[in-house]
Amino acid sequence: MRYPIAIETGDETKAFGVVVPDLPGCYSAGDDLDSAIAGAEEAATAWIDAALDAGEAIPMPSHLDDLRNKPSFSGWVFGVITIDPALLDDSVERVNITLPRRVLLRLDALAKAAGESRSGYVAQLTLESRKGAP
């Protein structure tokens, strides 16, 4: 999916600001345009991930022309970021992994202590690790 972004240009003393208007509160900033846009992609991915976890609907992207014509963005520059559609896919997929028996026993013990199934525990760990990683 391609979401429009509004870019507030920066200079030597002011960072570039990027807003994803379709995702309320989703924004980024950076000392250069590339890092500001990369941060916006990361922020939008995290925003969508959190909304899905909360059971909220994901807004559809608006048209660039609609955004460009809003008085609140007068003087801003516009572009788009791309969000991987696989992020929006919550369908269950069965996978087969191979682990040493001692690792599998440890995984099962940790899952049991957390009150989770093996699959649920692996999914929980993965989702928690996304909070600190891109």
C-alpha positions in Angstrom: 0.0 0.0 0.0 1.2 3.5 -0.8 0.4 6.1 1.8 0.8 9.8 1.0 3.2 11.8 3.2 3.5 15.5 3.8 7.1 16.8 4.2 8.1 19.9 6.0 11.4 20.8 4.6 14.4 21.3 6.8 17.8 23.0 6.6 21.1 23.2 8.5 19.3 24.3 11.7 15.9 22.6 11.4 15.1 18.9 10.9 12.9 17.6 8.1 9.5 16.6 9.4 7.3 13.9 7.8 3.6 13.3 8.6 1.4 10.4 7.5 -1.9 12.2 7.5 -4.0 9.0 7.1 -2.5 7.5 10.3 -3.3 10.0 13.1 -0.3 10.8 15.2 2.1 9.1 12.8 5.1 11.2 12.0 8.9 11.3 11.8 11.8 13.7 11.7 15.4 13.5 10.5 18.4 15.6 9.8 18.2 14.7 6.2 15.2 13.9 3.9 16.2 10.2 3.4 16.3 9.5 7.2 13.0 11.4 7.7 11.2 9.4 5.1 12.7 6.1 6.3 11.6 7.0 9.8 8.1 7.7 8.4 8.0 4.2 6.8 9.1 2.6 10.1 6.5 4.7 12.1 3.7 3.8 9.7 4.6 0.1 10.0 4.5 0.3 13.8 1.3 2.3 13.7 -0.5 -0.3 11.6 0.9 -3.2 13.6 -0.4 -1.6 16.9 -3.8 -0.8 15.3 -4.1 -4.4 14.2 -3.1 -5.7 17.6 -5.8 -3.4 19.1 -8.4 -4.7 16.6 -8.8 -1.3 15.0 -9.5 -0.7 11.3 -6.6 0.5 9.1 -7.5 3.6 7.1 -7.2 3.5 3.4 -4.7 5.8 1.8 -6.1 9.1 0.6 -5.2 10.7 -2.8 -2.2 13.0 -3.0 -4.3 15.7 -4.6 -6.7 15.7 -1.7 -3.8 16.1 0.7 -2.1 18.7 -1.4 -5.3 20.9 -1.4 -5.6 21.0 2.4 -4.8 24.5 3.7 -3.1 22.9 6.7 -0.4 21.6 4.4 0.2 24.8 2.5 3.9 25.1 1.6 4.7 21.4 2.3 6.2 18.9 -0.1 4.4 15.6 -0.8 5.4 12.1 -1.5 4.5 8.5 -0.7 5.8 5.7 1.4 5.1 2.0 0.7 3.9 -0.3 3.4 4.3 -4.1 2.8 0.8 -5.5 2.4 1.9 -8.7 4.1 1.8 -6.6 7.3 -2.0 -6.6 7.0 -2.3 -10.3 6.6 -3.3 -12.1 9.8 -4.1 -15.4 8.2 -2.6 -18.4 10.0 0.1 -20.4 8.3 1.4 -23.7 9.4 5.2 -23.9 9.4 7.7 -26.7 10.1 10.9 -25.8 12.0 13.8 -27.9 13.2 15.3 -27.3 16.6 17.7 -29.4 18.8 15.7 -31.4 21.4 17.2 -29.5 24.3 16.1 -26.1 22.8 12.6 -27.5 22.1 12.3 -28.7 25.7 13.4 -25.3 27.0 11.0 -23.5 24.6 8.1 -25.7 25.8 9.0 -25.0 29.5 9.1 -21.2 28.8 5.8 -21.4 26.9 4.1 -23.4 29.7 5.4 -20.9 32.4 4.0 -18.0 30.3 0.6 -19.8 29.9 1.1 -20.0 26.2 1.2 -22.8 23.6 4.5 -23.3 21.8 3.2 -21.4 18.7 1.6 -18.6 20.9 4.9 -18.2 22.8 7.0 -17.9 19.6 4.5 -15.4 18.2 4.5 -13.3 21.4 8.3 -13.2 21.5 8.4 -12.1 17.8 5.8 -9.4 18.3 7.6 -8.1 21.4 10.9 -8.0 19.6 9.4 -5.8 16.8 8.8 -3.0 19.3 12.6 -2.3 19.4 13.4 -3.3 15.8 12.5 -2.0 12.4 
